[in-house]
Amino acid sequence: MRWTVQELKSSWELAAEGTALNHCVVSYSDQCADGHTA
């Protein structure tokens, strides 16, 4: 099995990731923008 890691650089990309994986990761977008989480 191989894994690929891709940095998400915008809240749009974070939202698309959440939609693709069916989870609420976009709720962290403000914290990511503020540098409080990665």
N, CA, C and O atoms as a GROMACS GRO file, in nm:
protein
  152
    1MET      N    1   0.084  -0.116   0.000
    1MET     CA    2   0.000   0.000   0.000
    1MET      C    3   0.090   0.124   0.000
    1MET      O    4   0.190   0.128   0.071
    2ARG      N    5   0.054   0.222  -0.079
    2ARG     CA    6   0.128   0.348  -0.085
    2ARG      C    7   0.038   0.462  -0.042
    2ARG      O    8  -0.082   0.463  -0.069
    3TRP      N    9   0.098   0.557   0.024
    3TRP     CA   10   0.026   0.676   0.068
    3TRP      C   11   0.085   0.797  -0.002
    3TRP      O   12   0.205   0.802  -0.029
    4THR      N   13   0.003   0.894  -0.030
    4THR     CA   14   0.048   1.021  -0.083
    4THR      C   15   0.000   1.130   0.010
    4THR      O   16  -0.117   1.134   0.048
    5VAL      N   17   0.090   1.218   0.046
    5VAL     CA   18   0.055   1.331   0.132
    5VAL      C   19   0.057   1.456   0.048
    5VAL      O   20   0.154   1.484  -0.022
    6GLN      N   21  -0.051   1.532   0.054
    6GLN     CA   22  -0.060   1.656  -0.022
    6GLN      C   23  -0.103   1.768   0.072
    6GLN      O   24  -0.205   1.757   0.140
    7GLU      N   25  -0.025   1.874   0.075
    7GLU     CA   26  -0.059   1.989   0.159
    7GLU      C   27  -0.181   2.060   0.102
    7GLU      O   28  -0.186   2.089  -0.018
    8LEU      N   29  -0.277   2.087   0.187
    8LEU     CA   30  -0.394   2.164   0.147
    8LEU      C   31  -0.364   2.310   0.175
    8LEU      O   32  -0.330   2.346   0.288
    9LYS      N   33  -0.378   2.395   0.074
    9LYS     CA   34  -0.333   2.533   0.086
    9LYS      C   35  -0.446   2.634   0.093
    9LYS      O   36  -0.421   2.755   0.097
   10SER      N   37  -0.569   2.589   0.095
   10SER     CA   38  -0.681   2.683   0.103
   10SER      C   39  -0.799   2.617   0.173
   10SER      O   40  -0.807   2.495   0.184
   11SER      N   41  -0.890   2.701   0.221
   11SER     CA   42  -1.009   2.646   0.285
   11SER      C   43  -1.096   2.573   0.183
   11SER      O   44  -1.169   2.481   0.219
   12TRP      N   45  -1.088   2.614   0.056
   12TRP     CA   46  -1.163   2.543  -0.048
   12TRP      C   47  -1.111   2.400  -0.060
   12TRP      O   48  -1.190   2.306  -0.069
   13GLU      N   49  -0.979   2.383  -0.061
   13GLU     CA   50  -0.921   2.249  -0.069
   13GLU      C   51  -0.957   2.167   0.055
   13GLU      O   52  -0.981   2.046   0.044
   14LEU      N   53  -0.961   2.232   0.170
   14LEU     CA   54  -1.000   2.162   0.294
   14LEU      C   55  -1.146   2.117   0.285
   14LEU      O   56  -1.179   2.005   0.326
   15ALA      N   57  -1.232   2.202   0.231
   15ALA     CA   58  -1.374   2.166   0.215
   15ALA      C   59  -1.389   2.051   0.116
   15ALA      O   60  -1.469   1.960   0.139
   16ALA      N   61  -1.314   2.055   0.007
   16ALA     CA   62  -1.320   1.947  -0.093
   16ALA      C   63  -1.274   1.815  -0.032
   16ALA      O   64  -1.331   1.709  -0.060
   17GLU      N   65  -1.170   1.820   0.052
   17GLU     CA   66  -1.121   1.700   0.120
   17GLU      C   67  -1.230   1.643   0.212
   17GLU      O   68  -1.252   1.522   0.214
   18GLY      N   69  -1.296   1.730   0.285
   18GLY     CA   70  -1.404   1.686   0.374
   18GLY      C   71  -1.518   1.623   0.298
   18GLY      O   72  -1.574   1.522   0.341
   19THR      N   73  -1.552   1.681   0.184
   19THR     CA   74  -1.659   1.625   0.102
   19THR      C   75  -1.619   1.488   0.047
   19THR      O   76  -1.698   1.394   0.049
   20ALA      N   77  -1.496   1.479  -0.003
   20ALA     CA   78  -1.449   1.354  -0.062
   20ALA      C   79  -1.444   1.241   0.041
   20ALA      O   80  -1.472   1.126   0.009
   21LEU      N   81  -1.406   1.275   0.165
   21LEU     CA   82  -1.391   1.173   0.268
   21LEU      C   83  -1.509   1.167   0.364
   21LEU      O   84  -1.510   1.088   0.458
   22ASN      N   85  -1.610   1.250   0.338
   22ASN     CA   86  -1.734   1.251   0.416
   22ASN      C   87  -1.708   1.276   0.566
   22ASN      O   88  -1.753   1.199   0.651
   23HIS      N   89  -1.636   1.385   0.595
   23HIS     CA   90  -1.616   1.425   0.734
   23HIS      C   91  -1.616   1.578   0.745
   23HIS      O   92  -1.622   1.648   0.644
   24CYS      N   93  -1.608   1.630   0.866
   24CYS     CA   94  -1.627   1.773   0.892
   24CYS      C   95  -1.495   1.849   0.909
   24CYS      O   96  -1.490   1.944   0.987
   25VAL      N   97  -1.391   1.811   0.841
   25VAL     CA   98  -1.261   1.875   0.856
   25VAL      C   99  -1.266   2.025   0.826
   25VAL      O  100  -1.185   2.101   0.879
   26VAL      N  101  -1.358   2.068   0.742
   26VAL     CA  102  -1.366   2.211   0.708
   26VAL      C  103  -1.397   2.297   0.831
   26VAL      O  104  -1.373   2.418   0.829
   27SER      N  105  -1.450   2.237   0.936
   27SER     CA  106  -1.478   2.314   1.057
   27SER      C  107  -1.349   2.365   1.122
   27SER      O  108  -1.354   2.451   1.210
   28TYR      N  109  -1.234   2.315   1.080
   28TYR     CA  110  -1.104   2.360   1.132
   28TYR      C  111  -1.042   2.470   1.047
   28TYR      O  112  -0.930   2.513   1.077
   29SER      N  113  -1.108   2.517   0.943
   29SER     CA  114  -1.046   2.611   0.849
   29SER      C  115  -1.001   2.740   0.916
   29SER      O  116  -0.893   2.790   0.887
   30ASP      N  117  -1.082   2.796   1.006
   30ASP     CA  118  -1.041   2.920   1.074
   30ASP      C  119  -0.920   2.896   1.162
   30ASP      O  120  -0.829   2.980   1.167
   31GLN      N  121  -0.917   2.784   1.232
   31GLN     CA  122  -0.802   2.752   1.318
   31GLN      C  123  -0.676   2.731   1.236
   31GLN      O  124  -0.567   2.770   1.278
   32CYS      N  125  -0.689   2.670   1.120
   32CYS     CA  126  -0.573   2.652   1.031
   32CYS      C  127  -0.523   2.787   0.981
   32CYS      O  128  -0.402   2.813   0.981
   33ALA      N  129  -0.614   2.874   0.940
   33ALA     CA  130  -0.577   3.005   0.889
   33ALA      C  131  -0.507   3.089   0.996
   33ALA      O  132  -0.417   3.167   0.965
   34ASP      N  133  -0.548   3.072   1.120
   34ASP     CA  134  -0.488   3.146   1.232
   34ASP      C  135  -0.358   3.084   1.282
   34ASP      O  136  -0.292   3.141   1.368
   35GLY      N  137  -0.321   2.966   1.228
   35GLY     CA  138  -0.198   2.900   1.268
   35GLY      C  139  -0.208   2.823   1.398
   35GLY      O  140  -0.106   2.788   1.458
   36HIS      N  141  -0.332   2.795   1.443
   36HIS     CA  142  -0.351   2.724   1.568
   36HIS      C  143  -0.353   2.572   1.552
   36HIS      O  144  -0.344   2.499   1.651
   37THR      N  145  -0.365   2.525   1.431
   37THR     CA  146  -0.366   2.381   1.404
   37THR      C  147  -0.309   2.359   1.265
   37THR      O  148  -0.304   2.452   1.184
   38ALA      N  149  -0.266   2.239   1.238
   38ALA     CA  150  -0.208   2.209   1.106
   38ALA      C  151  -0.280   2.092   1.045
   38ALA      O  152  -0.246   2.050   0.934
   0.00000   0.00000   0.00000
